Amino acid sequence: MKFFPIAVLVVALAIGSESASLVKRDASAELEKIAKYFQDLVDNLKNVEGPELVNKANAYFEQSRAQFQPMVEKLHKQLKPLSSNIEDHIKPLAASVQAQVAPLAGIVQTHVEDVLKFVADQTKAILPPQ
């Protein structure tokens, strides 16, 4: 019974040591993979010519457009009834606002005309006759 805790301690240390070495090995392998990926990326970018890069970018954009076009069309179809519904609500509101603003616009127009007439009369009074 005395040796049982010692045996458990030895086994725990062995497992911990082995798992730590596995973690170290996996981490270095992962770091090597990442470093290789970035090195390959840098090498590919160095070797790519301007027109080739443009062609690759255009191909990527076309692929993305092809991928997202169905989603955009579906969203447009879903929003179309909503936009016509909003339009049905806004038209009466706009007509109401226009009916309320029309008399005010007439009043403002007459005031502006009066101000311009006053300014013209004052200018004529200040300027010498020609």
C-alpha positions in Angstrom: 0.0 0.0 0.0 2.9 2.3 0.6 4.1 2.0 -3.0 0.7 2.8 -4.6 0.9 6.6 -4.2 4.4 6.5 -5.5 3.4 4.4 -8.5 0.5 6.7 -9.2 2.9 9.7 -9.1 5.4 8.0 -11.4 2.6 7.1 -13.9 1.2 10.7 -13.8 4.7 12.2 -14.4 5.2 9.8 -17.3 1.9 10.7 -18.9 2.5 14.4 -18.3 5.9 14.2 -19.8 4.7 12.3 -22.8 1.8 14.6 -23.5 4.0 17.6 -23.1 6.4 16.2 -25.7 3.5 15.5 -28.0 2.2 19.0 -27.7 5.7 20.3 -28.5 5.9 18.1 -31.5 2.4 19.1 -32.7 3.1 22.7 -32.2 6.3 22.7 -34.1 4.7 20.7 -36.9 1.9 23.2 -37.1 4.3 26.1 -37.1 6.2 24.5 -39.9 3.0 24.1 -41.9 2.1 27.7 -41.3 5.6 28.9 -42.2 5.6 26.8 -45.3 2.1 28.2 -46.3 3.3 31.8 -46.0 6.6 31.1 -47.7 4.7 29.5 -50.6 2.4 32.5 -50.7 5.3 34.9 -50.9 7.0 32.8 -53.6 3.8 32.7 -55.6 3.3 36.5 -55.3 6.8 37.1 -56.4 6.3 34.9 -59.5 3.0 36.3 -60.5 3.0 38.9 -63.3 0.7 41.9 -63.3 -1.7 40.7 -66.0 -1.8 37.2 -64.5 -2.7 38.7 -61.1 -5.5 40.8 -62.7 -6.8 37.6 -64.4 -6.8 35.7 -61.1 -8.5 38.6 -59.3 -11.2 38.8 -62.0 -11.7 35.1 -61.9 -12.1 35.3 -58.1 -14.6 38.2 -58.4 -16.6 36.3 -61.0 -16.7 33.2 -58.8 -17.8 35.3 -55.9 -20.5 37.0 -58.0 -21.8 33.6 -59.2 -21.9 32.4 -55.6 -23.8 35.5 -54.3 -26.1 36.2 -57.2 -28.7 33.7 -56.2 -28.8 35.0 -52.7 -29.1 38.6 -53.9 -32.0 37.6 -56.2 -33.7 35.7 -53.4 -33.4 38.7 -51.0 -34.6 41.0 -53.7 -37.7 38.9 -54.2 -38.3 38.8 -50.5 -38.0 42.6 -50.2 -40.1 43.5 -53.2 -43.5 43.1 -51.5 -42.1 45.1 -48.5 -41.1 48.0 -50.7 -44.5 48.1 -52.5 -46.1 48.0 -49.1 -44.0 50.9 -47.8 -44.8 52.8 -51.0 -48.5 52.3 -50.4 -48.1 53.9 -46.9 -45.9 56.7 -48.0 -48.0 58.0 -50.9 -51.0 59.1 -48.8 -48.6 60.5 -46.2 -46.8 62.5 -48.9 -50.1 63.8 -50.3 -51.2 64.9 -46.8 -47.9 66.7 -46.1 -48.1 68.4 -49.5 -51.6 69.5 -48.8 -50.5 71.0 -45.5 -47.4 72.7 -46.9 -49.0 74.2 -50.0 -50.7 77.1 -48.2 -47.5 77.8 -46.3 -45.5 77.8 -49.5 -47.8 80.4 -50.9 -47.4 82.6 -47.9 -43.6 82.2 -48.0 -43.6 83.1 -51.7 -45.6 86.3 -51.1 -43.2 87.3 -48.2 -40.2 86.7 -50.4 -41.7 88.7 -53.2 -42.5 91.5 -50.7 -38.9 91.4 -49.4 -37.4 91.5 -52.9 -39.7 94.4 -53.9 -38.7 96.3 -50.7 -35.0 95.7 -51.5 -35.5 96.8 -55.1 -37.3 100.0 -54.0 -34.6 100.8 -51.4 -31.9 100.2 -54.0 -33.6 102.6 -56.4 -33.9 105.2 -53.7 -30.2 104.9 -52.8 -28.8 104.8 -56.4 -28.7 108.1 -58.3 -31.1 108.4 -61.3 -29.6 107.5 -64.6 
